[in-house]
Amino acid sequence: MKLELRGITKIFGSLVANDHIDLVVEEGEIHALLGENGAGKSTLMNVLYGFYDPDDGEILVDDVPRTFTGPGDAMAAGIGMVHQHFMLVPVFTVAENVALGHEPVKGGGILDLKVARARVREISERFGFDIDPDALIEDLPVGAQQRVEIIKALSRDAQVLILDEPTAVLTPQETDELIEIMRELRAAGTSIVFITHKLREVRAVADRITVIRRGKVVGTASPQSSEKELASAMVGRSVSLGVEKAPAKPSDVRLQVRDLAVTNAAGAKALDSVSFDVAGGEILAIAGVQGNGQTELAEAILGMQPRATGSVRLGGTELVGRSIRQVLDAGVGFVPEDRSKDGIIASFSIEENLILDLHDRAPFAKGPMIDRRVVAENAERQIEQFDVRARSAQDLGSQLSGGNQQKLVLAREMSRPLELFIASQPTRGLDVGSIEFVHKRIVAERDAGTAVIIVSTELDEVLDLADRIAVMYRGQIIGVVPAGTSRDVLGLMMAGLPLAAAQTEAAKHPTHPADAGRPAGTPEVLS
Amino acid sequence: MTDRQPGTSTAPGTTKGSEPRDPSGTAEPNRGRTLLRDIAESTGAVVTLAVLAALALAAVLIAAANPEVQRTASYVFARPSDFLTAVWEAVWSAYSSLFRGAVFDPQASTTERMFRPLTETLTASVPLIFAGLGLGIGFRSGLFNIGAQGQVVLGAVVSAYVGFAFQLPALLHVTLAVLGGLMAGALWAGIAGALKARFGANEVIVTIMLNSIAVLLMSYLLSTTAFKRPGSNNPISPMLDESAMFVPLLGDSFRLHAGWLLALAAAVGTWWLMERSTWGFKFRAVGANADAARTAGTSVRAVYVWVMLVAGGLAGLGGVSQVLGTEGVLQEGVAGSIGFDAITVALLGRSRPLGTVLAATLFGALRAGSPLMQTVSGTPIDIVLVVQAVIVLLIAAPPLVRSMFRLPAPGSGSRLAKEVAA
C-alpha cells in the first residue's frame, strides 16, 4: 500500500504546526520522520491518524484521496499506530488487549477469545515475536508490550505502521530486536513510518529520511548521511555532537553513599544496599533501564524517600533522615526526571518558578514579604545566562517548550553554591540544541568542583558525560566501570550481567550494527 | 497523600511506576485537583455568563410556576399575546421585586427606606465574604475544604459565649469575642488540616463530618446551663452584651455593621497574603503543583495545616459577624447555610478576594431581595436556590458555558504548544 500526504497544513491559532507537508511512503519502505521536539511530527501523524482535521491538503491511499474523521477510519484504511505511551490495559491478557475495540463474538454476543488468541499466535509466529496470548500485559517487559501494540495494529490488517518514538522506552538490546522486527515487517510488504529524533537508529534502519523543522519539510536525506549532517538538518545550524570536556580533575571524595536501601510500600526492595563515592569535580553517571531503582536512589539522597535506610554523607554531613529543605540547604542541587511534575509549576510565571526553593530567603524575601523587584531582576539575569527563550519573565511555565523548561530548572538549581548536583534524565525529550546547552552547563558545574551525579537511561548521554559509570539493575549497582566502556558491555550490564560476564558475552557477539560503539570520526557500518 | 508511591517494582517493564512520563506535556495530575484548578482559573467572562444564564433559566421556571402563565398557556395558539404578556409580567414582577428588595426601592415611603435594601444586601454579604475568602484560600492551595459550615458554627458559638458570659469594656469585649471566634474556626479546620498532613486523611470527608459534629455540638451546648438562657425552655443563649456587638455603621435604623468593614479589610489582607507574602507563595505553589513545591523544599504537610488554620479562622469570622453583627444571640440556625453558600461564592469569585467580595454581594442581594419577591410576585423563595445551583453547575463545566455562548477555549496557546510538541 502506498501512502501519500500532499500539502498537509495544520494551523493552531497563530502557529502553523504543519506547513504544506508532502510525504510519500512507498510499499514496503521504512520511512523515517526526523525532527526535534515540537517540529510538528506528532501533529502530522495525528492528522494522518484522523485525530486532527487538516486545514489544507489531502491524504491519498494508493492514489485515492481519503478523509479520516477518526482513528477508526484510519484503521479501516490500513493505517496502524503504535503510540509512544502504550494504549494497553495492564490487567488484561495479550489476546484481550488485541481483541479490544473489535471483539470477535460468537452467537448471543459472547466474546470469542479463541479467535483473538489464534490471531495473536499467528502474527506472533509469522514475525517471530514470541508472545504468549494469555500473558498479562503487566507481567510483560516494555519491549514485549510494544510488540503487543504492533500485533494489535497488524491484527487490524495495517499495511502502514506508524511508530511514534518507539525506542524511547527500550534497552539497547530491545532496540536491536525492534529494528530486526521492522526489517521483517518491511520484507513482508508493510510500510513503516518511523518517528524519532535518534540519529543512530535512523541510519541503521531507514530507507528514506524526511527531515521536518518548524512544521516544514526541510529536505530528505539518505541513510548514508552522517549523524552530523542529519543533526544539522534537524536543527538548522551546525551542531557539535558529543560533549567537549577536559579530563576530570577529581578532588577529595565529596559524597559517600553506604548501604542505601529503600523498601517500597509493597515491601519490595526498590533500592538494595547501594554504596558508592563521588568526588568533587567528577561526573558519575548512573546507567540502567528505566525502573531499576535510579529514581529511588536520587530521591533517597534528596530526602524524598522517608523509608530510606543507610547512610549518605555529603562532606561529613549525614543526609539520611533530613528533610528535603535541609538537604537542599546542605548544598544539593536537583533536577528531577519529570520536570513537568516535579520541576516546574506550569501555572506559575518564570519569575516565580525561579524562586521556588529560595522564595522565603533573602534577598527574595524581606520578612514575610516577597521583594518583587529582586525577583524580577533575578529572573532577568537567569533568563539571559541560561538562554531561556520566552517573551517575558511573566510567561507561564506551561508556555515554555520542554527545552526551555529544563533550562529554567537548571537555572534555579545552579543559582546556589553547590556541593553536589544530581540530574535525573537531564535531557529527556529535549531537542538537539537544548541537549548541547544542558550538557555544557553540567560539565561547567563539574569543572567548578561540584560533585555531579547524572541518572540517565540514554547510553549516548551516559557515554558523553560520564567520568565513571555505575550500572543499576534491580535496585543494585551491578558494577562501576570507567568512562570508555563499550556500548555492548554496558547494554549487557543494564540487562543484568555482571561486568566480567558482560565482557565475555560482548566479545562473543562483536559490534552489532545498530548498537555499535561510536568512536569519533569512524563511519558506522550499515547493513 | 504526601508520600509518593515509590516505583512498584524493580523489573524493567511493568507499566506501573516505571512508565516514562511525557516529557513535553504537562503530567496528568490528580483529577480532583485539576477540576479545582479549572474552576479557580475560569475566566471572568465564563463567570458572568454563568450568572446571566442562571437568571435566564430561573426566568423560565418563574414563568412556568406562575398560575396566570399556566392559564394562558392553555389557549396559547388562540391568543399567543395573552401568554407572552403573562410571561413578561411574571418575570418582570419577580425580578423587579427582587431588585427592590436587594438594591433600591423607589416605592418606599422615605428616602432612608429606599436605600435600606442595599444596606441589607451588604449586611447579608458579610459572613459570605469571610467564609468565601477562607474557602478561596483553600481552593487555591489545593484543599477542597467543605467545612466552612462547621467553622462558622464554632466561630459563632465561641464569640457568643465571650459575648454573653463576660462583662468587659466595649472595645476589649468585642475584640476578645472576635478573636475567640476566629481561633475556634481556625482550630476546628486545623483538625482536618492536621489529619490530612499526618495521616493523609481526605479533607473533603473530614470537613463534611466536622460540619455535622459542629452543628450537633452547638445543639448540645445550647442545652447546657452554661449556654442556655435562664428561665427559657428553648435552645437559645442569653442576649449578648451590648459591649461585645459590632457597632452599626449607619445608625440604629440600619443593620449594616462594622463587620462589613472588617470583611473588606480581610479581603485586602487575603490578597496581600496570597499575592505578596512568602506564605501565600507556598500556598499557591502547593495548590498548583504539590510535587514541585515539595521537590523545591517546601513542607507540603505544614502548608496543609497552615492553610486550614487560616481558612478556618476566616470562616470562623463569618460566624462571629452573624452573632456580633446581626443576631445578638446564639441559637440553632444562627449559621443558616452560610458555609455552603460560601462554597458557591468562592467558586463564583474564582477564589480571588475581589471576586469573592463581588460574588458575596450578589448572593447577599439574592438573599436580601427574595422575601420581597415572594410577597409581591408570589415567586417561591426557592427560585433563589435554583439560581445559585445553576451558577455552580455552569461554573463547574466551563466548556458548557463556552459552547452555549460560542466563546473560544482559553489557554489555547499553551494547549496547542502541547499538541505540537513531541
Contacts between the chains, C-beta under 8 A, distances in Angstrom:
chain1	res1	chain2	res2	distance
A	12	B	412	7.2
A	12	B	416	3.5
A	12	B	419	6.7
A	12	B	420	6.8
A	13	B	412	5.6
A	13	B	413	6.5
A	13	B	416	5.9
A	15	B	416	5.9
A	15	B	417	7.7
A	15	B	420	6.7
A	17	B	416	7.3
A	17	B	419	7.4
A	17	B	420	4.5
A	37	B	23	8.0
A	37	B	24	5.8
A	37	B	421	5.6
A	37	B	422	5.8
A	38	B	24	7.4
A	38	B	417	7.7
A	38	B	420	5.6
A	38	B	421	4.7
A	38	B	422	7.5
A	40	B	420	6.0
A	41	B	422	7.5
A	42	B	419	7.7
A	42	B	420	7.5
A	42	B	421	7.4
A	42	B	422	4.8
A	43	B	419	6.4
A	43	B	420	5.4
A	46	B	419	7.6
A	84	B	22	7.9
A	84	B	422	7.3
A	85	B	19	7.1
A	85	B	22	6.8
A	86	B	15	7.1
A	88	B	15	7.3
A	90	B	14	8.0
A	90	B	15	4.9
A	90	B	16	6.9
A	137	B	15	7.0
A	138	B	14	5.8
A	138	B	15	6.0
A	138	B	16	6.9
A	139	B	14	7.8
A	140	B	13	6.5
A	141	B	11	7.4
A	141	B	12	6.0
A	141	B	13	3.3
A	142	B	12	6.5
A	142	B	13	4.1
A	143	B	13	7.2
A	144	B	13	7.3
A	145	B	13	6.9
A	145	B	15	7.1
A	165	B	422	7.4
A	168	B	20	6.7
A	169	B	20	5.7
A	171	B	12	7.1
A	215	B	420	7.9
A	262	B	6	6.3
A	264	B	5	7.7
A	264	B	6	3.9
A	264	B	7	6.7
A	264	B	8	6.5
A	265	B	5	6.4
A	265	B	6	6.6
A	266	B	8	6.2
A	266	B	9	7.7
A	268	B	8	7.7
A	268	B	9	6.1
A	268	B	10	6.9
A	269	B	10	7.4
A	270	B	6	5.1
A	270	B	7	5.4
A	270	B	9	7.9
A	270	B	10	6.3
A	289	B	12	4.2
A	290	B	12	6.7
A	290	B	18	5.5
A	290	B	20	5.6
A	291	B	7	5.7
A	291	B	9	7.4
A	291	B	10	6.9
A	291	B	11	7.3
A	291	B	12	5.2
A	291	B	13	7.2
A	291	B	14	7.1
A	291	B	17	6.8
A	291	B	18	2.8
A	292	B	10	5.8
A	292	B	12	6.1
A	293	B	7	7.4
A	293	B	10	5.8
A	295	B	6	8.0
A	295	B	7	5.6
A	296	B	6	5.7
A	296	B	7	6.1
A	299	B	4	7.6
A	299	B	6	7.8
A	302	B	295	7.7
A	304	B	4	6.8
A	304	B	294	7.3
A	304	B	295	7.2
A	305	B	6	6.7
A	306	B	3	6.4
A	307	B	6	7.6
A	323	B	297	7.8
A	323	B	299	6.9
A	324	B	294	6.5
A	324	B	295	7.0
A	324	B	297	5.0
A	325	B	297	4.0
A	325	B	298	7.6
A	325	B	299	6.9
A	328	B	296	7.7
A	328	B	297	4.7
A	329	B	297	7.8
A	334	B	295	6.8
A	336	B	295	5.5
A	338	B	21	4.7
A	338	B	23	7.7
A	338	B	27	6.1
A	339	B	23	7.3
A	340	B	21	7.5
A	340	B	22	7.5
A	340	B	23	7.4
A	340	B	24	8.0
A	340	B	25	6.8
A	340	B	26	5.0
A	340	B	27	4.9
A	341	B	21	6.6
A	341	B	27	4.1
A	341	B	29	7.6
A	341	B	289	7.4
A	341	B	291	5.2
A	341	B	292	7.1
A	342	B	291	4.8
A	342	B	292	5.5
A	342	B	294	7.9
A	342	B	295	4.4
A	343	B	292	6.2
A	343	B	295	7.1
A	344	B	289	7.7
A	344	B	292	6.1
A	345	B	285	6.0
A	345	B	288	4.7
A	345	B	289	4.3
A	345	B	292	5.0
A	345	B	293	7.4
A	346	B	26	5.0
A	346	B	288	7.3
A	346	B	289	6.8
A	346	B	414	7.9
A	347	B	37	7.3
A	347	B	41	7.3
A	347	B	288	4.7
A	347	B	289	7.8
A	348	B	284	7.6
A	348	B	285	7.0
A	348	B	288	6.2
A	352	B	281	7.3
A	352	B	285	7.9
A	355	B	281	8.0
A	356	B	285	6.4
A	356	B	292	6.6
A	356	B	293	6.9
A	356	B	296	3.8
A	356	B	298	7.8
A	357	B	296	4.1
A	357	B	297	5.2
A	359	B	278	5.7
A	359	B	281	4.9
A	359	B	282	7.5
A	360	B	278	4.1
A	360	B	281	7.6
A	360	B	282	7.4
A	365	B	278	4.9
A	368	B	277	5.0
A	368	B	278	5.9
A	368	B	279	6.8
A	369	B	276	5.8
A	369	B	277	5.9
A	369	B	278	7.2
A	370	B	276	6.2
A	370	B	277	6.8
A	370	B	278	5.7
A	370	B	281	6.1
A	372	B	276	7.8
A	396	B	414	7.0
A	398	B	26	6.1
A	398	B	411	7.9
A	398	B	414	4.4
A	398	B	417	7.8
A	398	B	418	8.0
A	399	B	413	6.6
A	399	B	414	5.4
A	399	B	417	6.7
A	401	B	24	7.6
A	401	B	417	7.1
A	401	B	421	6.8
A	402	B	23	5.6
A	402	B	24	4.5
A	402	B	421	6.6
A	412	B	296	8.0
A	425	B	23	8.0
A	428	B	20	7.5
A	428	B	23	4.8
A	429	B	22	7.8
A	429	B	23	2.6
A	429	B	24	5.3
A	429	B	422	7.3
A	430	B	23	7.7
A	474	B	10	4.1
A	474	B	11	7.2
A	475	B	10	4.6
